[in-house]
Amino acid sequence: MNAQKIMDCERNRLEKITNFRLPHYFYKIGIVIGAITIIMMFVRAFAMEGDTEWLKLLLQKTFLIGMLLMSISRDKEEDELTIKLRMQSYAWAFITGVVYVLVMPYVEFGVSNVVNNGGETYKDLGDFQILIFMLMVQLMCYHTLKRYR
């Protein structure tokens, strides 16, 4: 097998992955899942008592799934421009996510020390907080880029 054939095969595999999109109705399913999850988070926070840590983790994962469905579903009218805008929004989400991870713990540390008169410890961000931030940035950037195209 020659090198050109191997490169073509790898390029085709990569294009299959980058061009993967769910049908448009998954966007609506993602919105419904996200809305129900947010309502359940409020119910858990204000109406439930006892040890509901397992429910919190379940709701966080469910919310991530809803946001992911919204992120990878097709538009009604999908063309080359919308694909390019989607890739740009993923790039922006990645860049802002990295900056967020690098800066936010120090901001939180500084603010908590000012508010609580010192004594606070440095805390790292959790995976849920980082992933939700990146998905929100991606969705907001994509819809903003689509609006101003």
N, C-alpha and C positions, 0 to 999 in steps of 0.2 A: 504494500500500500504506500503510495507516495505522499509526500508532505502536503501537497495541495488538496488531496482528497480528504485527509485528516482535518485540515483547517476548515474546509467546506462543511464537513460533518459537525464539527464543533460550533461553527457559526450558525448552522441550522438549529442545533439544540438550544443555543443561547437565544435565538430569535423566538423559538417556541415559548421559552420561559418569559421573556420580556413582553411578548404579545398576548400572554394569557389574560383573558378577561371573562368574568362571569356575565351572564345575560343581565339586561337592564333591571329586571324585576328584583334582582338581589339587592339593588340600591334601596328599594322600598322596604324590603325585608330587613335590611340593616338599620334603617330609620326606626322601624317598629321595635326591633330588638333593643336599640339604644334608648328609645323613649320608655319602654317598659322597664328596662334596667334602671334608668334614672329614677323613675317613680318608686321602684322597689328599694333603691338606696335611701330615699327619703323616708319611706315606711320603716325600713330597718333602723334608721337613725333616730326617729322620733316616736315610733309606736311600739317597737319590740324591746323587750328587756331580756336580760340573761346573756349567756355566751353565744353570740352570733358572729363570731370571727370567721367561721366556715362560710356563712352566708355572704359576708363581706368579700371574701376571696372569690367565691363563685360569681357574685355580681360583677366584680372587676373583670374577671375573665370573659364573662358574657358581654360586657360592654366593649371590650377589646374586639371580640368576634364581630359584633355589630358594626363597629367602626371599620374593621378590615373589609367586611362585605361591601360597605359603602365605597371604600377606597379602590377596590379592584373590580367593581362592576362597570359595565359599558355604559356609555351615554346613549341617548335615543338615536343621535346622529353621530356616529363615530367615524372620524376621518383622520388623515395624517396630521392635521394641525392639532386636534384634540389629543392624539397620542403623544405628540411632541410637548404639548402643554402639561400633560400628565407626568411625563418624564422630568420636565423642569420642576414641577411641584415636588416630586420625590427628591430631587437634588436639593431643593430649598429646605425640605423637611429634614434631610440628613444633616445638612450644614448647621441649621439652627438647633437641631437636637444635640449635636456635638458641643456647640457653644453653650447651650443650656446646661448640659451635664458638667461642663468645666466651670461655669460661672455661678450657677444657682446655689450650690452648697455653701460657697463663701458668702454670698448675699444673705442667705438664711442664717448662717452663723453670726454674721455681723449684726443683723437686725435683732435676732434673739438675744444677743449679748447687750445691746442697747436697751431693749425693752425690759429685760429681766435683770439688769444690773450685773452682768457677767455671770460666769459659772456655767455657761452652756457649753456643750461639747459639739464637735464637728460631726454632722450626720451626712451619710451618703444618700443619694436619691434611690428610690426603689425602681424596679423594672416597670411596674404599672405606670408610674408617673412619667417615666421617660417615653414609653411606648404611646401612651395617650397623647402626650404633648406632640410627638412626631406625627401621629395620625391626624390630629387636629390641624397642625400646621400644613400638612399635605392637602387635606380637604379644603381648607381656607384658601391656600395658594392656588389650587387648581380652579376653584370656582371664581376666584378673583381674576386669574389669567384668562379664563373663558369669557368672562364678562367684558374685559377690555381688549379682546382680540380684534 
